[in-house]
């Protein structure tokens, strides 16, 4: 499933999310906050391209103000998990 929502500024994920597929989110170039704080396990990130930004002709992988809120207790592991490690500078433990 792909979320192509030009108005998407935040998305909250439920505790039981297991996986995020490649190309799952296409966010506006101004970014988005993805809230995983309810998660007790790190979901599998199939590909770092799950969080693209911009439009179909001009996109980059990560807009400047993208953020991933994760439980503080999982922050270290989250930043080192497969594919999530490419996003580690955007992962914030809360």
C-alpha positions in Angstrom: 0.0 0.0 0.0 1.3 3.4 -0.9 0.2 6.6 0.8 0.5 9.5 -1.7 -0.9 12.3 0.3 0.2 15.8 -0.3 -1.3 16.8 3.0 0.4 14.2 5.1 2.4 15.9 7.9 2.3 13.0 10.5 1.5 9.4 10.7 1.1 7.3 13.9 1.8 3.6 13.7 0.1 1.0 15.9 1.9 -1.3 18.3 1.5 -4.4 16.1 3.0 -3.1 12.9 5.4 -5.7 11.6 6.7 -4.4 8.2 6.9 -1.3 6.0 7.1 -2.1 2.3 9.3 -0.3 -0.2 7.7 2.8 -1.7 5.1 2.8 1.1 5.0 6.5 1.7 5.4 9.4 -0.7 5.4 12.6 1.3 5.4 16.3 0.5 8.8 17.8 0.2 8.3 19.6 3.5 8.5 16.4 5.3 6.6 14.3 7.8 6.8 13.0 11.3 6.4 9.3 11.6 5.4 8.2 15.2 6.4 4.7 16.2 6.3 5.3 20.0 3.6 2.7 20.5 5.8 0.0 19.0 7.4 -2.6 21.3 9.4 -4.1 18.4 11.2 -2.6 15.4 9.2 -3.2 12.2 11.0 -4.6 9.2 11.9 -1.8 6.8 11.9 -3.5 3.4 13.8 -0.7 1.6 15.0 2.8 2.5 12.9 4.1 -0.4 9.8 3.6 1.7 10.0 7.3 2.7 10.4 9.3 -0.5 9.6 13.0 -0.8 8.8 15.6 -3.5 6.8 14.9 -6.6 7.1 12.3 -9.3 9.5 14.3 -11.4 11.7 15.8 -8.6 12.1 13.7 -5.5 14.7 12.9 -3.0 14.9 10.2 -0.4 14.5 12.3 2.7 13.1 15.8 3.1 15.0 18.1 5.5 12.5 17.9 8.3 11.5 14.2 8.2 11.5 12.5 11.6 10.9 9.1 13.1 9.8 9.1 16.8 10.6 5.8 18.5 10.6 4.5 22.1 13.7 5.7 23.9 14.4 2.1 25.0 14.6 1.0 21.3 16.4 4.0 19.9 19.9 2.4 19.7 18.7 -0.8 18.2 16.4 1.0 15.8 19.3 3.1 14.4 21.3 -0.1 13.7 18.5 -2.2 12.3 18.6 -3.3 8.7 17.7 -0.4 6.4 16.7 1.8 9.3 20.5 2.5 9.8 20.3 4.7 6.6 17.8 6.9 8.4 19.6 7.0 11.8 20.1 10.8 11.8 16.3 11.2 11.6 15.4 8.7 14.4 14.6 10.3 17.7 14.0 8.4 20.9 11.3 9.8 23.1 
